């Protein structure tokens, strides 16, 4: 069996670093691509928050019957960056459309 000898350790290190960075960049770009396409396909409806509304009531009324109400609350909170404490009457939020 033929043995290989590294003639320039610096060149070898730079080449390996380049290959590793390229691999990470390529796999990362594919990962980001699949995430972005799934978000674009979602449909939303706008809802103007009324006095006395809670995330639970909104999710129960407008959420899908197939989806757990807690999952719908999580999605509404994530999309609109709101919590039950920061939900104010008069604000407009996006609600995932029923599937």
N, C-alpha and C positions, 0 to 999 in steps of 0.2 A: 504494500500500500504506500502511495506517495504522500509524503508529509509536506504540508504547506507552511511556509514561514512568512510572518508579517514583516515586510521590509521597512515600513514606516508606521510606527505605532500612532503617530499623530493623524496621518491620513486614514488609517483604519478607524480610529475613534470618531473622526469627523464624518466619515461615511456611514458608520453605524448610527450616529446621532441623527443624521439626515434621514436615514431609512425609518427610524423609530418615529421621528416627528411627522414624516410623510404618512406613515401608517395611522397614527393617531388623528391627523388632520382628515384623512379620507374617511375613516370610520366615524369620526365626529360629524362630518358633513352629512353622511347618510342618516345618522341618528336624528339630527336636526331637521332634515328634509321630511322624514316620516312624521315627526311631531307637528310640523307646520301644516302639512296637508290635512291632517285630521281636524285641526282647529278651523280651517277654512270651510269645511263642509258643514259645520254646525250652523243651525238656524236659530235666531233669537226673536223674541217679541219684546217690545218696550212696555213697561208698566210704571205708572206714576203712583208712588207710595201715598196712601191715604192715612189720615190720623187714626191711630189704633192698630194699624197693620203690623204684623210680625213676620219674620222670615218663615216661620212655621205655617202661618195661615196662607201666605203667598205661595209657598211650595205645595201645600195641600190642594189649593184651588187650581193652580196652573201647571203643576207637575204631572208627569205621566203616571198612569195607574200601574204600569209595569215596574216603575222605579220606586225604590224606597224613598220616603219623604226626606230622610236625613241626607241621602245622596243628592237630592235636588237642592236642599239648603246649602250643602257644601259647594255645589256648582255655582249657585247664585252668588254665594259669598266670594268665591274665587274669581269669577268673571268680573264682578263689580267692585271687588276689594272693599266689601262692607262686612260688618259684624252686627249682631243684634243691637249693640250699643250705638253704632254709627248709622243706623237706618233712620232717616228723618222723613217726615211727611213733606210731600212736595217734590222730593227727589225722584229722578227717573232711573230705573234699573233695567237691565237686560235679563230676560228669563229664557232658558233653553226651551225651544219649541217642542211640543209633544211629538214623539216618534211613532 
